[in-house]
Every structure is written in C-alpha cells, then in structure tokens.
Amino acid sequence: MSQKPSIPKGTRDFGCPEMARRYYIFDTLRDVFRSFGYAQIETPAMEGLDTLLGKYGEEGDKLLYRIQNSGEKAALAPEKGLRYDLTVPFARFVAQHRGEIAFPFKRFQIQPVWRADRPQKGRYREFYQCDVDVIGSPSQLNELELVQITQEVFRRLGVSVLLKINNRKVLTGLAEICGFPDKVVDITVAIDKIDKIGIDAVEAEMLEKGLTPEAVKVLRPVLESKGGFEEKMALMRGLMTGVSAEGVRGLDELDELFGLIAAAGISMPVELDLSLARGLNYYTGAIFEVKALDWQIGSICGGGRYDNLTGIFGLPGVSGVGISFGADRIYDVLVGLDKFPAGLESVATVLFANMGAAEAAWVLPLASALRAAGISVEIYPESAKLRKQFDYADAKGIPFISINGENEMAGNKLNIKNLASGEQKEFPIGDIAAICNFLRV
C-alpha cells in the first residue's frame, strides 16, 4: 500500500503563484532596506545550542528545535538547534566577525526560522523573518529610521497599519513600583499576552507567579490606561518619579523618540502602548509592534533595542536596535485584502507556439533576441494541437502567443497575438524594438 504524501504540521508547500507573491514581499523589503543603507547577510540554519539557549526566556527555550547529532563522533559533538529568530544569530555574527565590520553596522536578513509552537491561524513552525538592524550606536535616530522603514514598507504594500511603541525600562519601573523588582521577567511575560488572553487572565498569571493582589492592583490602571501620549506619560511620571530611576529613564527615552517621530512628519499612526511588552528577554529599551488596521491577525512586525546581546558572545558595550517583518503574516494580510498586484504569477510574457520542427528551429534565434532584450519567453516543447497550446498559455497566465508557420517564415515576419485584447500584429523579425514595445503594453 502506497504512503499518502504529507508534510509536518505547521509547515507549508509554496507553489509557483505563492512564490511569486512571496518574492514580491521580499523584493519590496529589500528595496526599502537598501534605500536606507542596509546590506544583506545570511547565517546558518543551525546554531550551537549554547548560542540559542537563555536568550528568549523560559517559554522561548521550550520552543527551540534541537538537532540530534549523528555520525561516529556524535556523542562528542556540540549540541545544535535550528535558529529561533535572526537577532541572536546576528549578535553572534557581529561578535565573531567584529574585525571585518565597520560600526555602526546596518544589516538586513531574510531567512526562515523554526519554533516548536502549536500551529494555528497565522502561526507556523517554519516561517520567514525579514530583519533589519543597526548595531554599534545608542542613538534613537536609529529607532526613528526603523519607524520610517516601517512606514515606507507598508505604504508600498498598500496596507494601513498601527505602530505601537513602549520601552522595556518602563516595564522594569513597573516591577519596581509594585514592589517586585525581581519579577520583571514574570510580569513582562504575562503582560505580553494581554491581547490574546485579556487583562483578567494576565492578572491571574501574575498572582500565580508570586505577585500580591496589592501589586497587581497597582499595575491595572497602567494596563488599562487610555488617552493620548501626553496623558499616558503624565500618568507614568506620576507613578515613577522618585520611585524608579530606571523607569524615568525609559520615559525620557520615549519622550525623545516621539519627539523625533513628530519632527520627521511620520503620517502612519503611532501610539504609546503601556501594555506592550515583547516577551523576548534581550530587549532593554524601545520596543515596537505593528498591527494591520483592516485585517484581523496578530502582530505583523515587531522589534526593539538590545544593549547587552553581543556581550554574551564576548563583545560588551555594543548597543543595537532592529525590527522584524513577519513575511508569512504579511502575505496573509495581502491575500485577505486583495493587495497583490495582478500578473505576479505570470512567468513568461510570450509563448511561441510549436508548429513543427522547422518552425521551432526558425523561432529559436528570435526567442534568444527577445530574452536578451529583457522579455521572458517560452517555446512550447511539442508540436501539438493549437487548442492545447492556447490552453497552456491561459493556464499559466501568459499574455501573448506567437504562432508562426510557413507564411511567416517565407516573409520573415513574426506574428504575435495579445490574448487579453485579441489584437494581432506582424513585425519584421529584425525589428526587436517594435516587438518589445508591443509585448510591454
């Protein structure tokens, strides 16, 4: 009995139409990243387990895919895992290649990552991240640049988004003002789930982690705070001043960043979200999250500042900030909103019909000349009924077909038909420029 073909849950095959759409996203991101001076790198799919463990928090460590060593010396080989994100491998890359890098170092990276998560809508076990980071500068002009990049990416993709910003120092201050400075990780992990499970469940989780009802009561007004930036900042300064120096530093950084955003004339909606936590442990300053306004899905983009990540790999005192675009969720949003441009799936512009061996040989140099001029060309591989060849062009979305027989060969004329409009024209075979103009309509 033959086995039914399948793939692991949380993974997906991508056919030709899906790949065309995915690379539309990737190419848009690359163009925007490069326009701000970022250069591309890649790192291996697997990293040493010691590189990955302890960087994502207890819950993140549980989601790491471990790789079983094999071979004669398997027992002696270092343990390895599939990368969980691109930021930790990037920090390892910077520390390892420090002598080859000019700081501040601006890089982007578009590669898959793996998480042993429970598959659900918008959440996969294998997915692409598209990261853009600058490392080696503490200036919040870098944060502003990431805001500008985010605005430009989603402007080009035609998606309306909301950018939420907070600061991890403010979250540290919250732990201090409620009397549990040692519980900042527990508080952050719980708060990070507020959109998924609601404030009551978040409070229940904090109580389970050892906070008192009085401490939770202090945090609730912050998590429920409404109003604009000024109102929220006034609330937080009232709570933090004289109680948490770290929290006040975070508020000062937020003041500076929102001032830069205003000065840059950012038109994308940006808000201070005091419940935004970003569960990864390595963030130390500003944190970001992007939501699509017109399509219901989780965050499609997120990131923040990390001051200590490269220090783990022997390069202390190097601050970085980055943001990651979730290509798979962005794809789902573009499909849901019907925002992909028409014609992405078409591989060839023109199909040369095959009318026989002599005719096929006659069009070979013409096909080469058109390809050299930037036109994508297919030649049907067999002499088949024209109906079959037309059906093939239709199935692949090829907009033009060229049918050439004895008359065209004798007159040195090329016959091309626009399948959408029905327009049909003949061209001298030497007039490649006119043929290209017709095909580019």
Secondary structure as GFF3:
##gff-version 3
##sequence-region A 1 441
A	DSSP	alpha_helix	16	35	.	.	.	ID=ss1
A	DSSP	beta_strand	39	40	.	.	.	ID=ss2
A	DSSP	beta_strand	46	48	.	.	.	ID=ss3
A	DSSP	alpha_helix	49	52	.	.	.	ID=ss4
A	DSSP	alpha_helix	57	62	.	.	.	ID=ss5
A	DSSP	beta_strand	66	67	.	.	.	ID=ss6
A	DSSP	three_ten_helix	74	76	.	.	.	ID=ss7
A	DSSP	beta_strand	80	82	.	.	.	ID=ss8
A	DSSP	alpha_helix	87	96	.	.	.	ID=ss9
A	DSSP	three_ten_helix	98	100	.	.	.	ID=ss10
A	DSSP	beta_strand	105	114	.	.	.	ID=ss11
A	DSSP	beta_strand	126	135	.	.	.	ID=ss12
A	DSSP	alpha_helix	141	157	.	.	.	ID=ss13
A	DSSP	beta_strand	161	167	.	.	.	ID=ss14
A	DSSP	alpha_helix	168	177	.	.	.	ID=ss15
A	DSSP	three_ten_helix	181	183	.	.	.	ID=ss16
A	DSSP	alpha_helix	184	191	.	.	.	ID=ss17
A	DSSP	alpha_helix	194	197	.	.	.	ID=ss18
A	DSSP	alpha_helix	199	208	.	.	.	ID=ss19
A	DSSP	alpha_helix	213	223	.	.	.	ID=ss20
A	DSSP	alpha_helix	229	240	.	.	.	ID=ss21
A	DSSP	alpha_helix	245	263	.	.	.	ID=ss22
A	DSSP	beta_strand	270	272	.	.	.	ID=ss23
A	DSSP	beta_strand	286	292	.	.	.	ID=ss24
A	DSSP	beta_strand	301	306	.	.	.	ID=ss25
A	DSSP	three_ten_helix	310	313	.	.	.	ID=ss26
A	DSSP	beta_strand	320	326	.	.	.	ID=ss27
A	DSSP	alpha_helix	327	336	.	.	.	ID=ss28
A	DSSP	beta_strand	350	352	.	.	.	ID=ss29
A	DSSP	alpha_helix	357	372	.	.	.	ID=ss30
A	DSSP	beta_strand	377	379	.	.	.	ID=ss31
A	DSSP	alpha_helix	386	396	.	.	.	ID=ss32
A	DSSP	beta_strand	400	402	.	.	.	ID=ss33
A	DSSP	alpha_helix	406	411	.	.	.	ID=ss34
A	DSSP	beta_strand	413	418	.	.	.	ID=ss35
A	DSSP	beta_strand	424	428	.	.	.	ID=ss36
A	DSSP	alpha_helix	432	439	.	.	.	ID=ss37
###
